[in-house]
Amino acid sequence: MTPVGGEVIPTGTEYVINWNAPPDAETFNLYYSTDNGARWHSLAYRVTGNSYVWQVPFSKTNRYRSMVKIAAYNGAGKRIGTAVTGGTFTIEVARLTSFNGGEALTLSSASPAAAAFAEIAWVTHETASPVES
């Protein structure tokens, strides 16, 4: 099943969820959670086949404990099994790319009175409202 856990999936993008199922599974209901499975949100119902293109939802903050759950049903509509991602993944809104940990800043010894400048950079993904600042 994908995602397997550990992935970073940008908000507003398409992500393909894949799974294996027993031969008698005909339809699938898909759910996602952003809080390690405490609450599940409907993603799609009565999906056929073994994959689904998910339009990753917009979020105001990064969601570090996201999961996907799939429930399989036979032709009579009886649930015959479920599967949950093996670990959590991140739905990412923004990420620091420069000054993201471990850097050291030093002042120049040639001009100790000179101001020190450091570039801070980040990446943002699609959001429900444009990022303005």
N, C-alpha and C positions, 0 to 999 in steps of 0.2 A: 504494500500500500504506500502511496505517496500522498502527502508528505510523510516522512518517516520520523521527523523530529530534528531540530537543529537548523532548519532552513530559515532564511530571512526573506520574507515575501513582501514586496512593496504594496502599499495601499493603492487601490484603483487599477491594479493590473489583472490580467487573466492568468490563472494558474490551473494546470491540469491535475486533477485528482485521479489517481489510478488505483485499482484494487483487483484482487483475485476473489473468486467466489465458487461455491460448489455448483455442480451442473444443474441442480434443480432450482437455483436462484434465478428469478425472472425479473424482478424489479427491486429497486433500492431507494431508500430514503437517506438523505445526507444531512448532517448537522455540523455546526462548528461551535466552538467555545473559545472565549478569550480569557477565561479564568481557571485554567487547568481542569475543566470538566465540571465545575460547580453548577454552571448553567449552560444549557444548550440552546442554540438558535437554529431555526429551520433554514436549510440551504437549498434543498430541492427534494421533490417527491416523485415517486414512480419513475425513476430514471432507469433506462435499460442500457445494456452494455456494461463495460467495465471501466469506464472513465467519464469524467464530467469536467467541463471547462467552467471554473469558478471565477466570477468577477469578485475579486477580493474587496471587502467593504472598506469604506472610508472610516477613519478613526481620528479622534483628536489627539491621541497619544499612542506611542508604541505599545503593542500588546505582546508581551514576552512569553506568555503562558497559553498560547493558542493550540487548539487541537481540532481534529476532524473525526467524526464518528459516522459509520455507515451501517445501516440495518438492511439485511437481505430478506426478501419475501418470495415464497414459492407461488405457483400459478393460482392456488386457492386463497392467496392473500395472507397466509400464515407466516409469521416471522420465524426464520430458520437460523438466524445468526446475526451477530454484530461484530464490528471491528473498530478499534480506536487507534489513532496514530500511536506509534511506539514511544514517542516523546513529544515534548512541546516544541513549537516553532514560533517565530516572531513575525507579527504583522507590523511592518515598519512605516512610520510616517516621516521621521527625520533621523539623521545620524551625523555626528561630528566626524569629519574626515581629517582635520588638522587640529591638533591639541586634543587628542582623544585618549590620552593617558601615557604617563611615563616620560614625557618630554621635560627637558631642563632648560631654563632660560638663564643666560648670563649677560651681565653688562660688559661692554667693551672697556678694557683697561686703558686704552688710548684716550678715551674721552668719557670719564666716569659721570660727567654732568649730562651727557647726551641721553635723550629719552630712548627707552627700549621699545621696540615694536615687534609684535608677533602676529602673524596672520592666523586667524581663526576661520576655518572653512567647514561647511556642512552641505548635506544633500537633503532635499525634501522631495517627497513623492506626492502624487495626486491627493488632494483633500477635498472635503465637501465645500469649503470656502477657500479662495486663493490665499496663500501665505503672503502677507504684506510686510511683515517685519519680524 
